[in-house]
Amino acid sequence: MAKRSLYRAANSVFGKIGRFASEKVVLKIIHSKCVPILLYGLEACPLNMADLNSLDFVINRYFMKLFKTSNLEIVRYCQAQFCFESPSVILARRRTKFEAKFSNALSNKYK
């Protein structure tokens, strides 16, 4: 469901400003408006590698569409050049932060 929502939001952004705005602007909008749709609440869910790869695939496909390529090396290069982290990396950082907050809340509760 989250992937479908991301595709809908990203395609809407791409349809409205796709070729009029620079790639940098489009990716900034995707990162700030669409990626949170994909990752909402996932830091609290156990995910295996297949799930994480599936989340990364969604972003990789969008990069393929934006840069008109099917080469994954080019996609990864573009992601590095635009400092666009994959969802699995973002989710790992958010999960660490969530677990720290949860652990602190539990330790404060039982003092």
N, C-alpha and C positions, 0 to 999 in steps of 0.2 A: 504494500500500500504506500509506504514512504517513497519507494523508488518511482512509483507512478506519479505521485504528487510532485516529486522533483522534476521528472520529465515534463510534466504539464507546466510547471513554473518556468523552467529553463527554456522550453520552447516558446512560451509567451514572451519572455525577455528577448529571445533571439528573433522572434517574429516582429516585435515592435522596433528594436534598435539594431538588429543583426548586422547589417552591412553599413549602417550610417555611423556607428560609433567604432572606436578603435577596439582591438582585441583586449587591451588593458582595461578599458571601461566595462566591457561586457563581462570579463572575468571577475572584476571587482563586484559587480552587481550579482553575479552568480554566487560568488563566495559569501556575500553578506546577506542575500535574500533567499537563495535556493538551498545551499548546503545545510543551513539550520533545519530546513524542512526534512531533509534526509536523515539527519542525526538526532532529531528530537527524541529525548528520553532513552537513547541507546546506551548511555554510559551506565545505566542501572541493569542492563540486560546482559546475560552471558552470550557471547558470540564466538563461534568457531572461525577457523581460517576461511572456510568457504563463504561464510556470511560477510566477512571483512573484504574478501576478494570481490564479492558481488557488489558491495558498496563502492569499491574503487573502480569497478568496471563501468558503473554509471557515469562517473566523472570522466573516465578515459574516453568513453563514447562521445561525450559532449565535446571534449577537446578534438576528437577526430572530426566531428561535424564542423566545429569552428575553424579549424585549420585545414580542412579538406584533405585529410590524409587517413590512411589505415595502418600506418607504420607506428607501432607502439614505442619504438625508440624516439621517434620525432615527438610523440605525445609527451613522453617523459622529459625530453629536452625542453619542450615548451613549458611544462609544469615547473621545471627548475628555473627557467628564465623569468617566469612570472611569479615565482615564489608561491605557487599554489600547492598547498599540502593536500595529500590524498586523504579521503575520509578516514581510513584506518589510522593514520598518524594523528589526525585531529581527535579521533575518538579515544585513542590511547591516552593522550594528554588530558582529555576531559574525564576519563574514567579514573585516572590517578587523582585528580582534583576532587572528584565525587567521593572516592573511597576515603580520602583524607578528611573531608568534611564529615562524612558519615561516622568515621572512627572517632573523631573529636567529639561529635555529638553524643555518641554512646559513652565515651569515657567521662564526659561531663555529667551525664545523667546518673551514672552509678558511683559518683564520688561521695 
